[in-house]
Amino acid sequence: MDEDVNPEPICELVVTGPRSSAMQRMIETLITERLVACGQRTDWVQSTFQWQGEIEHQPEERVRFHTRTTLVPTIAERVAELHPYEVPCVIALPIVVANPAYHRWVIAETVDTKTA
């Protein structure tokens, strides 16, 4: 097998939340726990959604994480514990192609809790 082939899938998780220091603390916690390799606070968005029967308009930010796909359920649980929202948005998008060195770095910086 070619050593540049990425055998373990990685993904990008997107989490939305309030524009606050709580989001930065969540990023740092997930990195410290080695659940994600990095977190990027990138997009400031105006979200419109229905919550408890009312239309809400909230300024939010999007945080992107890079991690092993196998860690998504564990990360979703941690986000639910750390996030200020009752029902945080957590979605995972597959990374189909990645720079092989970056892919290896993501794997090296995260720990699969099932095998650790």
N, C-alpha and C positions, 0 to 999 in steps of 0.2 A: 504494500500500500504506500502511495506517495506520502511523504511526511508532511506535505503542505495541505493535505486533505484534512478537513476539520471533522473528526469523528464524533465529537460531542457537541450537540446543538447549543447555540447561545441565542439569546433573544434580547429585545429591547422592551422594557416595561415602561408604561406611561402611567403616571399617577397625577391627578389634578387635585388642587387644594387651594386654600386661601393664600394670598400673598403675605407670608409671615415667616418668622424665624422658626416656627414649628416644622416647616418643610425642610429647612437646612438641618435642623437637629435630626429629622428622620433620615436624611441622606447620610449624615455622619454615623448614625447608629447602625444602619444597614451595611456601611462599609466596614465599620469596626467589627461587626459580627461576621464579616466575610461572606455575606449573602449576595452582595453586589460588588462589582469591580469599581464602578464609578457612578456618580449621579450628576446630572446636568439640569440646572434650573434655566430653562431656555425660553419658554414662550409665556408671554403675559396675554391672557385671553379674557374676554367678557363672556361668561357662560350664562345661558338662559335655560331653565329647566323647571319642571313641576316638582314641588316638594310639599307634601302634606296638603294637597289640594290647592296650592297657590303657585302662581308663576313667579319664579325668583330670577333676579338678575344679579350676578356676583362677579366681581373681578377675581380671577384666579390665575394661578401659574401652573405650568406643566413641568413635571420633573421626569426626566428620562434616565433609566437605569440600564446598564448592560450586565448580564448575568448568564449563568447556566439555565437552560430551559427547565431542567429538573428541579430547580429551586423555586420556581414560580409559586407553587402552593404555600411553601413556607414563608416566602416574602409577602404574599397576600395576607397571611395571618398576622405577620409582624406589622404590616402597614395598618391593618385594622386596629391593632393595639396602640400604635404610635400616632395615628392620624387624628386631627381634630374633628373630622366629620364622622357622623354616625354611619354613613354608607359611602366610603371613599371609592372613587373610580380607580380601578387597577386593571389595565389591559396589557396583554403580552403580544408582541409582534415578532414573528420569526425573523432572524437575520439570515438571509439566504446565502449571501456571500460576504466574507470579511477578509481583510488583510490577514494572512495566516499568522503573522507575528502578534497582531492585536488579539486575534482569537485565542492564541495560546496564553496571552497575558490575562485575558478575562478568566480563563479556566484556572490559571495559577493564582489569581487574586481572590478566588471564591472557593468555598469549601462545601462539598456535597455532604450535607449533614447525615445522609443515610449511610454513607461509606466512611465517614470520619470517626 
